[in-house]
Amino acid sequence: MRFSLLHITLLFCITGSVVAQSKINQFLKPSDSLNTSRRNAVVITEASLATTALIGLDQLWYADYPRSKFKTINDSGEWLQMDKVGHVFTSYQLGRLSSNTFSWAGVNRKQRLIYSTTIGLGFLTAVEVMDGFSAEWGFSWSDMAANTLGSGLFIGQELIWEEQRILLKYSFHQSRFAEQRPDKLGNGLAEELLKDYNGQTYWLSANLNSFLKTEFLPDWLNLAFGYGAEGMLTGEPNDPQFPNQNRTRQYYLSLDMDLSKIKTKSHLLKTIFDVLNVIKVPFPTLELNSKGRLKMHYIYY
């Protein structure tokens, strides 16, 4: 999908929690039982935001490109699959944040999973269908598989453990490749955050004490496994316009923090931590790339 999935995720991260921010602590405190007015407000707000985002995409993005008959494409080999990992991340975060917002309204676990999956996965499916009617792109089954995997990662953990022991997170550093193709990879930090796959890293961040149940490790300490790539000026590896791309996969091992495990009585802080928990906390990091090179980063973003 060409419209930035990270942009969509950050929009939902902020607005999904904004519903729960008015009179600070008391208002932000999750309801012990179903609060119908809160639930209805969450449903209406999230559905309205999704609808508005789709209309905005249609008018501000897809309107700039010719329409076509519905078609599918196979783009599974592009960008060293960084875009697919982005789809997994987005679908997971939409489900997680939406579910947390429904929890604030006192909705039970089963209904939270149904509501959050319907809104999150339904939104991403609608965007994919819009891609299918654009001459520039097409409906991607691999994108849909990635969307489903992200939702499945969230739902599966809720059903098995009733908590998110393994989080999907994101980090970013500016790369030297964006300045070579600013039209494609972004011009300036704000655009590069969303467009430059060379600077993006996606992480599986596992909470150690959720598995080990130790007395000596802090509850917030996570072990994180990251995936990134660089050397990409185009999606395709054999683009004749850019024949000498040195495309490299990167694998990372690092520590992280699960901000939701930090103990606080402030529901405002809990809400802020919930939003910020999409970002991997910088730590010393070990990198191994697909060319066999091992590298230590004292601090990795």
N, C-alpha and C positions, 0 to 999 in steps of 0.2 A: 504494500500500500504506500502511495507516495506522500500523502499528507502525514505529517509527523505523528507517529504513535506516542512518542514521549510527550508531545504537546497535549494530546488528548488525555493521557494519563495524569499529567500535572493539573490539567483543568479539573478533572474529577477528584483528584487528591484534595484540592483546595475547596471546591464547591461542595463535595460530599461531606466535608467536615464543617463548612460554614453554616450548614443547616443547624449545627449544634453549637452555635456561638452567639449568645445574646447576653444573658445576665450571668455571665461567668460561671462560678462553681455550681450553684444550684441548678441552673438551667442545663449545664453540661453534664450533670450527673445522670448516668443511664437509668432508665425506668426499671423498677423491680418487676413490673408486670406490663402487659400490653397497654400502651398509651395510644389510643386510636387517633387522636388529633396529631400526635407526633408522627405516627406511621403514615397517615394520609399526607402530611406535609412532606415527608421524605419521598414517598412515591411520586407525588405531583412535581416536586422540585427536580428529582433525578430524571423523570420522564420528560419534563419541560426542557431541561438542559440538553438531553440527548436529541430531542426534536429540533431545538434551536441550532445545535451544532451541525446536524445533518442539513438543515436549510442553509446555514451559513456556508458549509462546504459546497453545496450545490451551486450557490450563487457566486461565491468568491473564489472557488478553486476550479471546480469542474466546468463552469461556464466559459473558462478561458481555453478549453480544448474541445475539438469536435466530438459530437455524440456518435454512437454507432449501435448496431445491433448487439445484443448481449453475446459476449464471447468469454472464453476461459483462456488462461495462459499458464505455462509452466515456468515459473521464475525461481524454482527451488535452488538453482545453482548460483544465484546472484549474491554479491556482497559477502562471500564466504559465510553465508547464512546468518549474518549479523542482523539483517532485517527480520528474519524469522524469529530469532531470539527476542527481538524487540516486540514482536507480536505476543509471544508467550508472556513476557514481562507485563505488557499493557493489560492483557486479559486477566492475568493473576491479580494485578493491583486494583483494577476496576472491581473485581469480585470481592477482594479483601476489604477495601475501603467502603464499598457500598454495604457490605455485611456489617461492618462496625457501626455504620450510621444507623442501620436498622436495629442493631443491638441497643443503641441509645434510646430508641423508641420502644424498647421492651418486647420486640418481636422474637418469638421462639426460634431455636436454631434451624429447624426444618424449613420454616417459612423464610427465614433470612437467606438460606441457601437458594431457595427457589427465586425469590425476588432479585437478589444480587446477580445471579447467573442470567436470569431473563433480561435484565436491563443491560448488564455489561456485554454479554455475548451477543445479545440482540442488536446492540448498537454497532459492534464491530462487524457483524454480518451485514447490516444495512450499508455500511461504508464499503464493504467488499462488493456488494451488488452494484453500488454506484460506480465502482471501478470497472465492473463488467460491462456497463453501458458507455464507457469512455473509449474513444478511438485510441487514446494515448496508452491505455493500460488494458486491464481485463481482470475478470474474476479469477482469483488464485486459490486453488484447492490446498496448496501448501500453506498459504496464509491462514486458511480456515482451520487446517490441522493444528497450526501453532496456536491459534486463538483457543481452540478446544483444549489443547494441552495445558495452557495457562489456567483456564477455568478448572480443569481437572486437578491440577496441583493444589489449588485452593480448596476445592470441595473435598478431595480425597483426605487431606489432613484434618479437616473438620470432622469427617465421618470416622476416621481411624483414631485420632488423638483428641478431638474437640479443642484443638488449638493449632496455631501455625508454628511448628517447630523449625521448619525450613522456609526462610523468606527469600523472595526474589528481589534483588536490589540493583541499583544503577550507579555508575560513577562516570566521570568525564574529565578528560584533559585535552587541551588544544593540540592538534597535530599540525605538521608542516604540509600536509596534503591539501588542506582547505584552500590555502592561498594559490594553489595551482589550478583549482577549479571552483572558484567561489560561487559560480552560478549553480553548481550541482551540490557542493558540500557546505555551502554557507559562507556568508560574508560578515565576519564579526562573531563575537562569542555567542550572542543570543541565537543566531541562525545555526552556528556550528553545533551548539548543544543538541539541536534537533535533527541536523542533516548529516553531520560528519561521522560516519560509522568508524572511521579510523581512530577517533578519540573516545568512543563509547566502550564501556566494559559492563557486562551483565554478570551478576553474582548469585550463586546459591549459598545462602548464609544460614548455617545450622546452629541452633542454640545448644551449647554443650551440656548444660545442666538439665535440659529437657530430656536428654538421652542418658546421661551418666549419673544424675542424681547425687552429685558430690556435695561435700560440706565446705570445701576449700575454694572452689571456683565461684566467682561472682555470677549471679543469675543472668546478667546481661551479656556475658561473654559468648561470642559466636566464632565459629570457624568458617571461613568463606572460601569458596572455589569460584574463580572468575573465568570468563571467556571474552576475548577481544580479537581484533584483527587490524592489520594496517597494510599500507601499500596499495590501497584501492582508490582509483580515480574514476572508475566506472563500475557498474554492477557486473558486467560480463568480464571474464578473465582474458578473452581474446579479442578485445575491441581494437579494430585496425587503427583508430585514431590515437590509441594509447597502447602501443604494442609491448612496452617494456615495464609493465607493472610488476613490482616485486611484492606480490601478495603473500602475507604471512599470518598464520594463526598464532594466537597467544593464549597461554593457560596460566592461571594465577592461583597462588595459595596465600591466604592472609588471615588476619583476625578482623573481627567486626563487633559491633554492639547492636543488640536488640533493644531499641529504646523503649519498647513497651514493657520491658522487664525492670525498668528503673522504678523503684518504689517512690511514690508521691501521693499525697492526699489531694493535690490540686487537679481538678478535672480539666482545667484549662491547659496545664502542662501535659496531661495525658493526651489531650486532643492534638496539641502541637507535636508531641512525640509520635503520635499515630501518623501524622502527615509526613514528618521528616523521616520516618522509617522506610521510605522508598529509596533513600540514598545510602550508599555504603560509606561507613566512616573511614577516613584515611588511616592506614596503618602501614608498618613495614610489610613488604610483599615480595614473594619469590615468584619469578616469571620463567616459564619454559616455553619457547616458541617452536613452531613446526620445522624449523631448520636445525633444531637440536641445541640452540643457544640457551644457557642458563644465566639469569641476571637477578641481582638483588636490588630492590628499590627501598630506600630508607623510609620514604613516605610515598604512597601511590594513590593517585586520584583516579 
